[in-house]
Amino acid sequence: MGVVTLEKEITVAIPPAKTFKVFVLESDTAIPSILPQAVKTVEIIEGNGGPGTIKKITFGEGGDFKYMKSKVEVVDKDTLTHCYSVIGGDPWSDLLEKISYENKIVASPDGGSIIKCTSKFFPKGNAELDKEKAKARAEKTWQIFKTVEAYLLANPDAYN
């Protein structure tokens, strides 16, 4: 089986610049602050936050995983594009080489944002990936956008 690719568009009622700021530029502190039950800490292991940076994300108690490592591939402030790959940690076992994510934020007609998400699951060797399990994992990741949107709508002065 080859690479499993999943695509989704998520609409949020937050303008593109603020969406990019919270989910990319300030995500290392914003996400643990907004979702401490899900993400305990984000630690930069190597780099300065830009492309090539390696991060360790430690998850909250009681979740499926304890931690994962990710590598920043692209941070483009002009096109509001963020690409990164999850390269290690609990989700890996013997099945995955990596998971690559590309998120591009565009303006929606109502002044909010559309987040165009592409997730690619790369198997190790001849490993067989269950597409439904990959989709369930991606859905959990995508749900973060809606949870943070709810927080920002309830706290409009946050992250200005």
Backbone as ProteinMPNN parsed JSONL, in Angstrom:
{"seq_chain_A": "MGVVTLEKEITVAIPPAKTFKVFVLESDTAIPSILPQAVKTVEIIEGNGGPGTIKKITFGEGGDFKYMKSKVEVVDKDTLTHCYSVIGGDPWSDLLEKISYENKIVASPDGGSIIKCTSKFFPKGNAELDKEKAKARAEKTWQIFKTVEAYLLANPDAYN", "coords_chain_A": {"N_chain_A": [[0.849, -1.177, 0.0], [0.471, 2.246, -0.687], [1.171, 5.728, -0.091], [-1.157, 7.332, 2.017], [-3.467, 9.765, 1.386], [-5.229, 12.505, 2.637], [-7.74, 14.996, 2.427], [-9.153, 18.097, 3.447], [-11.397, 20.822, 3.997], [-11.683, 23.389, 6.282], [-13.782, 25.633, 7.789], [-13.522, 28.603, 9.571], [-14.542, 31.237, 11.787], [-12.692, 33.263, 12.047], [-10.505, 35.851, 11.075], [-8.088, 35.501, 8.356], [-5.341, 36.409, 8.905], [-5.173, 36.43, 11.723], [-5.849, 33.785, 12.261], [-3.639, 32.458, 11.11], [-1.63, 33.526, 12.724], [-2.262, 32.486, 15.321], [-2.356, 29.67, 14.882], [0.073, 29.097, 13.702], [2.315, 31.033, 13.944], [2.279, 31.632, 16.713], [1.714, 29.225, 17.85], [3.141, 27.434, 19.499], [2.923, 28.354, 22.105], [0.263, 29.2, 22.253], [-1.516, 26.998, 21.668], [-1.017, 25.028, 23.787], [-1.885, 26.681, 25.873], [-4.586, 27.228, 25.29], [-5.631, 24.663, 24.94], [-4.895, 22.899, 27.258], [-5.476, 20.367, 28.257], [-5.145, 18.701, 26.126], [-2.674, 19.336, 24.797], [0.238, 19.504, 26.418], [2.886, 20.668, 26.462], [5.048, 22.422, 24.141], [8.132, 22.073, 22.82], [11.053, 23.459, 21.517], [13.486, 21.635, 20.001], [15.528, 21.827, 18.211], [16.654, 24.46, 16.147], [15.043, 27.602, 15.104], [12.349, 28.031, 15.008], [11.569, 28.401, 12.412], [11.688, 26.948, 9.04], [13.042, 23.671, 9.119], [13.175, 23.451, 11.838], [12.951, 21.39, 14.7], [10.536, 20.031, 16.795], [9.279, 19.0, 19.989], [6.3, 17.726, 21.017], [4.415, 17.447, 23.803], [1.803, 15.587, 25.025], [-1.346, 15.963, 26.832], [-2.406, 14.381, 29.912], [-3.911, 11.128, 29.877], [-4.463, 10.844, 27.172], [-4.213, 9.312, 23.853], [-1.536, 9.241, 23.131], [1.799, 9.996, 24.321], [3.828, 11.738, 23.436], [5.104, 13.496, 20.505], [7.311, 14.088, 17.733], [7.997, 16.792, 15.592], [8.771, 18.277, 12.414], [9.346, 21.389, 11.071], [8.532, 22.424, 7.865], [7.699, 24.45, 6.031], [7.005, 27.869, 6.485], [5.122, 30.273, 5.479], [4.451, 33.492, 5.392], [3.36, 35.188, 3.51], [1.705, 33.704, 1.776], [0.215, 32.47, 3.643], [0.742, 29.798, 4.413], [1.511, 26.718, 5.917], [3.621, 24.079, 6.467], [4.421, 20.931, 7.795], [6.051, 18.039, 9.185], [5.331, 15.103, 10.976], [7.605, 13.27, 12.648], [8.353, 11.398, 14.503], [7.863, 9.684, 17.685], [5.195, 8.63, 19.895], [3.0, 7.893, 18.078], [4.138, 6.291, 16.156], [5.089, 3.483, 16.055], [5.595, 0.54, 14.2], [4.65, 1.2, 11.761], [4.62, 3.769, 10.433], [6.524, 6.011, 8.463], [6.484, 8.797, 8.32], [4.196, 11.572, 8.864], [2.9, 13.987, 6.822], [1.825, 17.338, 6.836], [-0.011, 19.89, 5.255], [-1.162, 23.072, 5.518], [-3.133, 25.579, 4.332], [-4.222, 28.822, 4.506], [-6.979, 30.706, 3.579], [-9.001, 33.56, 2.76], [-12.418, 33.587, 3.681], [-15.682, 34.201, 2.246], [-17.22, 35.501, 4.19], [-15.526, 36.91, 5.833], [-14.101, 35.362, 7.549], [-11.999, 32.461, 7.743], [-10.828, 29.918, 5.501], [-9.42, 26.896, 5.973], [-7.341, 24.999, 4.234], [-6.586, 21.766, 4.264], [-4.171, 19.236, 3.909], [-3.253, 15.984, 4.479], [-0.727, 13.587, 4.606], [0.038, 10.28, 4.912], [2.796, 8.333, 5.336], [3.823, 5.125, 4.841], [6.062, 2.757, 6.46], [8.348, 0.844, 4.686], [6.838, -2.096, 3.612], [4.551, -1.795, 5.081], [1.116, -1.953, 5.969], [-1.323, 0.437, 5.886], [-4.219, 1.397, 7.613], [-6.746, 3.009, 6.15], [-9.047, 4.112, 7.293], [-8.331, 4.362, 9.991], [-6.277, 6.188, 9.722], [-7.763, 8.352, 8.795], [-9.382, 8.833, 11.051], [-7.409, 9.674, 12.867], [-6.512, 12.001, 11.575], [-8.878, 13.5, 11.681], [-9.061, 14.034, 14.431], [-6.889, 15.749, 14.709], [-7.716, 17.826, 13.011], [-9.919, 18.723, 14.439], [-8.903, 20.386, 16.35], [-8.749, 22.923, 15.196], [-11.428, 23.846, 15.239], [-11.948, 23.857, 17.973], [-10.13, 25.767, 18.916], [-11.09, 27.938, 17.481], [-13.595, 28.314, 18.768], [-12.679, 29.13, 21.28], [-11.373, 31.559, 20.609], [-13.52, 33.055, 19.613], [-14.994, 33.338, 21.944], [-13.21, 34.805, 23.379], [-12.437, 37.483, 22.21], [-10.364, 39.407, 22.316], [-8.05, 38.049, 22.633], [-4.834, 37.118, 21.498], [-4.35, 39.222, 19.647]], "CA_chain_A": [[0.0, 0.0, 0.0], [1.265, 3.462, -0.779], [0.864, 6.875, 0.751], [-2.571, 7.646, 2.199], [-3.644, 11.218, 1.36], [-6.549, 12.965, 3.049], [-7.901, 16.438, 2.256], [-10.341, 18.649, 4.104], [-11.469, 22.268, 4.155], [-12.308, 23.745, 7.548], [-14.138, 27.044, 7.828], [-13.573, 29.208, 10.9], [-15.016, 32.622, 11.741], [-11.572, 34.095, 12.461], [-9.82, 36.338, 9.869], [-6.898, 34.742, 7.997], [-4.092, 36.81, 9.577], [-5.225, 35.971, 13.116], [-5.812, 32.326, 12.21], [-2.241, 32.089, 10.871], [-0.868, 33.909, 13.909], [-2.51, 31.563, 16.427], [-2.065, 28.282, 14.537], [1.429, 28.91, 13.192], [3.34, 31.891, 14.522], [2.271, 31.568, 18.175], [1.111, 27.944, 18.237], [3.892, 26.748, 20.554], [2.392, 28.781, 23.403], [-1.195, 29.354, 22.185], [-2.252, 25.726, 21.732], [-1.014, 24.508, 25.164], [-2.658, 27.58, 26.731], [-6.003, 27.074, 24.97], [-5.997, 23.242, 25.06], [-3.913, 22.231, 28.119], [-5.831, 18.962, 28.445], [-4.695, 17.958, 24.941], [-1.263, 19.595, 24.537], [0.852, 20.001, 27.645], [3.979, 21.578, 26.124], [5.737, 22.351, 22.85], [9.525, 22.427, 23.095], [11.933, 23.45, 20.345], [14.679, 20.816, 20.234], [16.567, 22.309, 17.294], [16.185, 25.488, 15.221], [14.547, 28.881, 15.608], [10.917, 28.115, 14.739], [11.353, 28.395, 10.965], [11.936, 25.681, 8.368], [14.112, 22.852, 9.677], [13.023, 23.35, 13.285], [12.42, 20.141, 15.26], [9.796, 20.293, 18.026], [8.703, 17.888, 20.74], [4.989, 18.08, 21.539], [4.017, 16.532, 24.873], [0.346, 15.62, 25.131], [-1.932, 15.932, 28.164], [-2.662, 13.079, 30.541], [-5.103, 10.396, 29.484], [-4.642, 10.764, 25.723], [-3.713, 8.112, 23.174], [-0.093, 9.314, 22.974], [2.513, 10.826, 25.289], [4.538, 12.817, 22.747], [5.51, 13.298, 19.115], [8.293, 15.053, 17.234], [7.638, 17.31, 14.276], [9.761, 19.094, 11.721], [8.749, 22.469, 10.282], [9.002, 22.414, 6.477], [7.413, 25.741, 5.404], [6.216, 28.897, 7.161], [5.061, 31.33, 4.477], [3.547, 34.55, 5.861], [2.722, 35.836, 2.364], [0.626, 32.845, 1.271], [-0.409, 31.866, 4.826], [0.91, 28.36, 4.268], [2.349, 26.073, 6.936], [3.824, 22.655, 6.219], [5.285, 20.273, 8.763], [5.969, 16.585, 9.188], [5.506, 14.404, 12.237], [8.707, 12.367, 12.298], [8.638, 10.435, 15.558], [7.062, 9.725, 18.896], [4.277, 7.531, 20.174], [2.132, 7.373, 17.024], [4.863, 5.637, 15.069], [5.232, 2.028, 16.066], [6.334, 0.012, 13.048], [3.877, 1.445, 10.548], [4.76, 5.047, 9.734], [7.779, 6.744, 8.245], [6.14, 10.157, 8.749], [2.934, 12.15, 8.392], [3.129, 15.368, 6.382], [0.644, 18.185, 6.844], [0.047, 21.194, 4.608], [-2.335, 23.885, 5.835], [-3.125, 26.867, 3.644], [-5.345, 29.616, 4.999], [-7.476, 31.698, 2.63], [-10.159, 34.297, 3.254], [-13.753, 33.126, 3.295], [-16.497, 35.348, 1.854], [-17.818, 36.172, 5.35], [-14.492, 37.556, 6.634], [-13.378, 34.352, 8.3], [-10.949, 31.742, 7.026], [-10.951, 28.525, 5.078], [-8.135, 26.225, 6.145], [-7.265, 23.874, 3.302], [-5.678, 20.821, 4.917], [-3.793, 17.992, 3.255], [-2.466, 15.109, 5.346], [-0.19, 12.432, 3.877], [0.582, 9.255, 5.791], [3.803, 7.558, 4.609], [4.123, 3.876, 5.555], [7.421, 2.209, 6.428], [8.493, -0.377, 3.896], [5.613, -2.71, 3.085], [3.503, -1.712, 6.101], [-0.237, -1.693, 5.497], [-2.006, 1.444, 6.679], [-5.673, 1.366, 7.6], [-7.165, 4.354, 5.758], [-10.037, 4.606, 8.253], [-7.601, 4.785, 11.195], [-5.587, 7.433, 9.346], [-8.788, 9.391, 8.742], [-9.764, 9.137, 12.437], [-6.296, 10.442, 13.437], [-6.557, 13.328, 10.954], [-10.059, 14.203, 12.203], [-8.702, 14.544, 15.762], [-6.013, 16.895, 14.48], [-8.521, 18.896, 12.431], [-10.848, 19.225, 15.453], [-8.221, 21.455, 17.085], [-9.107, 24.198, 14.57], [-12.747, 24.262, 15.708], [-11.848, 24.127, 19.407], [-9.457, 27.066, 19.064], [-12.046, 28.941, 16.987], [-14.561, 28.571, 19.841], [-11.973, 29.913, 22.299], [-11.14, 32.902, 20.101], [-14.802, 33.755, 19.545], [-15.366, 33.658, 23.326], [-12.181, 35.711, 23.899], [-12.046, 38.201, 20.992], [-9.145, 40.2, 22.464], [-6.884, 37.164, 22.747], [-3.932, 36.935, 20.339], [-4.457, 40.3, 18.647]], "C_chain_A": [[0.89, 1.233, 0.0], [0.85, 4.51, 0.229], [-0.653, 7.055, 0.815], [-2.685, 9.163, 2.296], [-5.082, 11.556, 1.712], [-6.601, 14.482, 2.884], [-9.189, 16.886, 2.92], [-10.244, 20.165, 4.087], [-12.261, 22.55, 5.423], [-12.56, 25.24, 7.536], [-14.192, 27.494, 9.281], [-13.935, 30.683, 10.747], [-13.951, 33.608, 12.207], [-10.857, 34.563, 11.188], [-8.501, 35.589, 9.613], [-5.622, 35.121, 8.763], [-4.059, 36.324, 11.026], [-5.182, 34.445, 13.181], [-4.371, 31.848, 12.038], [-1.391, 32.388, 12.108], [-1.026, 32.869, 15.02], [-2.058, 30.147, 16.096], [-0.64, 28.032, 14.059], [2.436, 29.726, 14.0], [3.417, 31.799, 16.048], [1.747, 30.234, 18.7], [1.83, 27.247, 19.393], [3.42, 27.132, 21.95], [0.859, 28.844, 23.391], [-1.924, 28.028, 22.378], [-2.187, 25.117, 23.135], [-1.831, 25.379, 26.131], [-4.163, 27.376, 26.531], [-6.478, 25.643, 25.224], [-5.038, 22.477, 25.985], [-4.22, 20.755, 28.374], [-5.334, 18.102, 27.285], [-3.199, 18.104, 24.7], [-0.66, 20.24, 25.777], [1.94, 21.027, 27.351], [4.423, 21.368, 24.683], [7.138, 22.895, 23.108], [10.323, 22.386, 21.799], [13.211, 22.709, 20.724], [15.847, 21.35, 19.424], [15.949, 23.364, 16.387], [15.626, 26.707, 15.924], [13.057, 29.08, 15.368], [10.586, 28.087, 13.258], [11.607, 27.019, 10.368], [13.171, 24.972, 8.926], [14.012, 22.661, 11.178], [12.399, 22.013, 13.669], [11.772, 20.489, 16.598], [9.352, 18.985, 18.667], [7.406, 18.39, 21.361], [4.625, 17.019, 22.566], [2.518, 16.704, 25.087], [-0.103, 15.54, 26.582], [-2.169, 14.503, 28.634], [-3.931, 12.442, 29.971], [-5.352, 10.3, 27.992], [-4.089, 9.465, 25.154], [-2.188, 8.064, 23.147], [0.52, 10.211, 24.032], [3.198, 12.004, 24.603], [4.709, 12.482, 21.277], [6.547, 14.357, 18.778], [7.856, 15.486, 15.847], [8.768, 18.161, 13.73], [9.024, 20.114, 10.865], [9.378, 22.435, 8.884], [8.867, 23.798, 5.839], [6.614, 26.608, 6.374], [6.225, 30.091, 6.211], [4.001, 32.353, 4.885], [2.805, 35.219, 4.71], [1.535, 35.02, 1.85], [-0.148, 32.165, 2.398], [-0.429, 30.343, 4.724], [1.873, 27.85, 5.328], [2.409, 24.59, 6.619], [4.758, 22.108, 7.286], [5.081, 18.777, 8.665], [6.142, 16.073, 10.605], [6.472, 13.263, 11.934], [9.037, 11.353, 13.385], [7.728, 10.617, 16.745], [6.128, 8.542, 18.984], [3.472, 7.022, 18.98], [2.829, 6.447, 16.026], [4.833, 4.137, 15.024], [6.047, 1.58, 14.857], [5.698, 0.387, 11.717], [4.275, 2.683, 9.749], [6.185, 5.549, 9.642], [7.601, 8.175, 8.75], [4.717, 10.458, 8.318], [3.254, 13.589, 8.027], [1.802, 16.111, 6.325], [0.936, 19.468, 6.08], [-1.26, 21.899, 4.92], [-2.173, 25.238, 5.166], [-4.398, 27.6, 4.052], [-5.703, 30.668, 3.953], [-8.7, 32.375, 3.237], [-11.447, 33.641, 2.784], [-14.606, 34.356, 2.981], [-17.059, 36.144, 3.039], [-16.791, 36.85, 6.259], [-13.704, 36.605, 7.522], [-12.302, 33.715, 7.435], [-11.424, 30.371, 6.583], [-9.547, 27.95, 5.197], [-8.171, 24.987, 5.261], [-6.178, 22.933, 3.808], [-5.429, 19.6, 4.028], [-2.899, 17.23, 4.217], [-2.022, 13.911, 4.523], [0.498, 11.507, 4.869], [1.511, 8.356, 4.972], [4.138, 6.291, 5.393], [5.603, 3.517, 5.47], [7.397, 0.945, 5.589], [7.19, -0.857, 3.297], [4.453, -2.658, 4.081], [2.161, -1.357, 5.458], [-0.891, -0.684, 6.435], [-3.505, 1.286, 6.519], [-6.161, 2.786, 7.318], [-8.171, 4.936, 6.738], [-9.378, 5.06, 9.555], [-6.843, 6.081, 10.918], [-6.581, 8.592, 9.328], [-9.218, 9.794, 10.159], [-8.686, 9.975, 13.117], [-6.311, 11.866, 12.879], [-7.737, 14.136, 11.495], [-9.785, 14.776, 13.589], [-7.821, 15.783, 15.63], [-6.83, 18.081, 13.968], [-9.472, 19.502, 13.453], [-10.223, 20.367, 16.263], [-8.598, 22.822, 16.514], [-10.441, 24.719, 15.115], [-12.729, 24.588, 17.204], [-11.195, 25.484, 19.651], [-10.366, 28.186, 18.548], [-13.037, 29.306, 18.087], [-13.926, 29.432, 20.941], [-11.803, 31.365, 21.839], [-12.435, 33.712, 19.965], [-15.271, 34.175, 20.943], [-14.424, 34.687, 23.95], [-11.628, 36.555, 22.751], [-10.776, 39.041, 21.104], [-7.893, 39.356, 22.579], [-6.136, 37.104, 21.427], [-4.117, 37.983, 19.243], [-3.097, 40.811, 18.261]], "O_chain_A": [[1.948, 1.243, 0.629], [0.256, 4.208, 1.264], [-1.346, 6.947, -0.197], [-2.082, 9.782, 3.172], [-6.026, 10.981, 1.169], [-5.623, 15.174, 3.166], [-10.181, 16.157, 2.954], [-9.151, 20.729, 4.154], [-13.358, 22.027, 5.619], [-11.642, 26.024, 7.297], [-14.826, 26.851, 10.118], [-13.67, 31.297, 9.713], [-14.283, 34.681, 12.712], [-10.622, 33.748, 10.296], [-7.873, 35.1, 10.552], [-4.899, 34.237, 9.222], [-3.022, 35.859, 11.5], [-4.542, 33.881, 14.069], [-3.931, 30.938, 12.739], [-0.534, 31.59, 12.487], [-0.035, 32.422, 15.596], [-1.442, 29.485, 16.932], [-0.191, 26.887, 14.015], [3.308, 29.164, 14.662], [4.507, 31.881, 16.614], [1.378, 30.128, 19.87], [1.196, 26.545, 20.181], [3.506, 26.327, 22.877], [0.225, 28.571, 24.41], [-2.859, 27.95, 23.175], [-3.23, 24.712, 23.648], [-2.402, 24.868, 27.095], [-4.922, 27.356, 27.499], [-7.605, 25.435, 25.675], [-4.425, 21.502, 25.55], [-3.314, 19.979, 28.677], [-5.125, 16.9, 27.452], [-2.519, 17.115, 24.427], [-0.999, 21.367, 26.139], [1.932, 22.123, 27.911], [4.214, 20.311, 24.088], [7.306, 24.03, 23.555], [10.276, 21.398, 21.066], [13.924, 23.104, 21.646], [16.994, 21.336, 19.87], [14.832, 23.181, 15.904], [15.709, 26.844, 17.144], [12.556, 30.195, 15.511], [9.454, 27.784, 12.88], [11.728, 26.035, 11.098], [14.205, 25.593, 9.17], [14.69, 21.8, 11.739], [11.44, 21.56, 13.044], [12.379, 21.158, 17.434], [9.086, 17.997, 17.982], [7.404, 19.352, 22.13], [4.536, 15.835, 22.241], [2.028, 17.813, 25.301], [0.65, 15.109, 27.455], [-2.136, 13.554, 27.85], [-4.891, 13.132, 29.63], [-6.36, 9.728, 27.577], [-3.563, 8.626, 25.886], [-1.602, 6.982, 23.141], [-0.152, 11.086, 24.579], [3.166, 13.127, 25.105], [4.492, 11.347, 20.851], [6.65, 15.385, 19.448], [7.407, 14.677, 15.035], [9.599, 18.687, 14.47], [8.185, 19.756, 10.039], [10.601, 22.42, 8.743], [9.795, 24.274, 5.185], [5.665, 26.14, 7.004], [7.207, 30.83, 6.141], [2.803, 32.11, 4.74], [1.722, 35.766, 4.917], [0.486, 35.577, 1.527], [-1.059, 31.377, 2.142], [-1.458, 29.696, 4.92], [2.906, 28.461, 5.601], [1.379, 23.924, 6.514], [5.756, 22.737, 7.639], [4.075, 18.303, 8.136], [6.999, 16.554, 11.347], [6.206, 12.41, 11.088], [9.925, 10.522, 13.194], [6.936, 11.556, 16.816], [6.257, 7.571, 18.238], [3.273, 5.813, 18.869], [2.178, 5.882, 15.147], [4.555, 3.578, 13.963], [7.072, 2.181, 14.535], [6.153, -0.057, 10.663], [4.268, 2.651, 8.519], [6.944, 5.515, 10.61], [8.43, 8.699, 9.494], [4.111, 9.729, 7.534], [3.818, 14.327, 8.836], [0.797, 15.594, 5.836], [2.002, 20.063, 6.237], [-2.338, 21.385, 4.622], [-1.199, 25.952, 5.405], [-5.502, 27.064, 3.954], [-4.845, 31.424, 3.499], [-9.352, 31.821, 4.122], [-11.554, 33.197, 1.64], [-14.27, 35.456, 3.42], [-17.343, 37.334, 2.902], [-17.143, 37.316, 7.342], [-12.743, 37.013, 8.174], [-11.765, 34.34, 6.519], [-12.294, 29.756, 7.2], [-8.603, 28.459, 4.592], [-8.932, 24.051, 5.508], [-4.994, 23.267, 3.781], [-6.359, 19.015, 3.473], [-1.907, 17.765, 4.711], [-2.827, 13.291, 3.829], [1.424, 11.908, 5.574], [1.072, 7.698, 4.029], [4.681, 6.374, 6.495], [6.303, 3.915, 4.539], [6.533, 0.086, 5.761], [6.518, -0.126, 2.569], [3.48, -3.399, 3.938], [2.096, -0.559, 4.523], [-0.999, -0.926, 7.637], [-4.001, 1.065, 5.414], [-6.004, 3.671, 8.159], [-8.153, 6.141, 6.991], [-9.819, 6.037, 10.16], [-6.774, 6.964, 11.773], [-6.27, 9.688, 9.795], [-9.399, 10.981, 10.43], [-9.008, 10.895, 13.869], [-6.14, 12.828, 13.628], [-7.602, 15.335, 11.739], [-10.226, 15.883, 13.897], [-7.998, 16.754, 16.365], [-6.657, 19.207, 14.435], [-9.804, 20.683, 13.351], [-10.937, 21.214, 16.799], [-8.75, 23.782, 17.269], [-10.564, 25.906, 15.419], [-13.427, 25.5, 17.646], [-11.653, 26.258, 20.492], [-10.4, 29.269, 19.13], [-13.294, 30.488, 18.315], [-14.561, 30.347, 21.466], [-12.063, 32.293, 22.605], [-12.434, 34.923, 20.181], [-15.871, 35.237, 21.107], [-14.778, 35.357, 24.92], [-10.477, 36.372, 22.353], [-10.165, 39.358, 20.083], [-6.786, 39.893, 22.62], [-6.748, 37.046, 20.361], [-4.047, 37.667, 18.055], [-2.989, 41.716, 17.434]]}, "name": "protein", "num_of_chains": 1, "seq": "MGVVTLEKEITVAIPPAKTFKVFVLESDTAIPSILPQAVKTVEIIEGNGGPGTIKKITFGEGGDFKYMKSKVEVVDKDTLTHCYSVIGGDPWSDLLEKISYENKIVASPDGGSIIKCTSKFFPKGNAELDKEKAKARAEKTWQIFKTVEAYLLANPDAYN"}
